[in-house]
Amino acid sequence: MCIGAVVKSKAGRDRYRMYVIVGVTEDGRALIANGRLHTLEKPKKKNLRHLAVLRQGTKEAPPYWDTDDALHAYLQDFEEQA
């Protein structure tokens, strides 16, 4: 999984919520954010096997969101298209 991938949680309290991968920890967990509950400054750590990939990120030029509002709007647009 690459930074910028849109994922859906498969397990835990946040089951069925959509996130974007904003980083990866040294132990292999994904850092995910949605712009509201888990912001870009405080992303949630989540095991990769508990995530379902909805759209792959790109290795060449991963999208970067400068604000939480922009990230949240991106996810809202993605949900409407799906």
N, C-alpha and C positions, 0 to 999 in steps of 0.2 A: 504494500500500500504506500502511496506517495502522499506527500503534503498537498493539500488541496482536494483530496478525495472526499466526496459526500458519502456519509455512512449512516446507517440506522442501527441503533442499539438493539441487540437480540436478547439481552439478559440484564437483570437488575431493576432497581426502582425506575430507571429512566428508559425502560423497555419501550420500543416503538418511536422514540424521539430521534430526530435527525440532527446530525452534527457534521462539522468539517474537521478533517485532521489538520492540525496546525503544527504538529511536531511529533517526534518519537523520542522516548527516553532510552537510556543506556541498557535497561533490562528488557527492551522490546515492547513496551507498552505504548499505545498511541495517546497523544495529547489531543483532546477533542474540545471544540468550543461551538456554541450556538449563538453567541452574541447577547444572550439574556441571562440565563441561570449560570452558565459557564462562559465567562468572558475571555477575550484574547489574552488578558493579563493573568487570569487564573483559570487555565484550562483543566479539564478533568482527565485523570489518567484512567485508561480503560484497556483491558486485555484485548488483543487483536481477535481472538476467537469469539469474542462477544459482540463483534461488529459485522454487519453485512454491508458490502460495498454497493452503492447505488450508481455512482459515477466515479470513474478513475480520475485521479489527478494526473498532471503531466510532469515529467521529469525536467523538460527543457525550461519552461517558464511557469512555475506554479503560481496560481493567483494569490495575491496578498491583499488582505483587507486592512485598511488603515483604522477603521472604527468598528465597534461592535454593532452599530446600527447598520452599516453596510453588509456585514456578515449575516445579520438576521434577515435583512431584506433579500439577500441572495438565496437563503434557505427557503424563505416564503415563496419566492418566484419558482424555485425548484419544485416545491410541493404542489404548486398550482399546475405545473407542466406535467407532473407525474400522474 
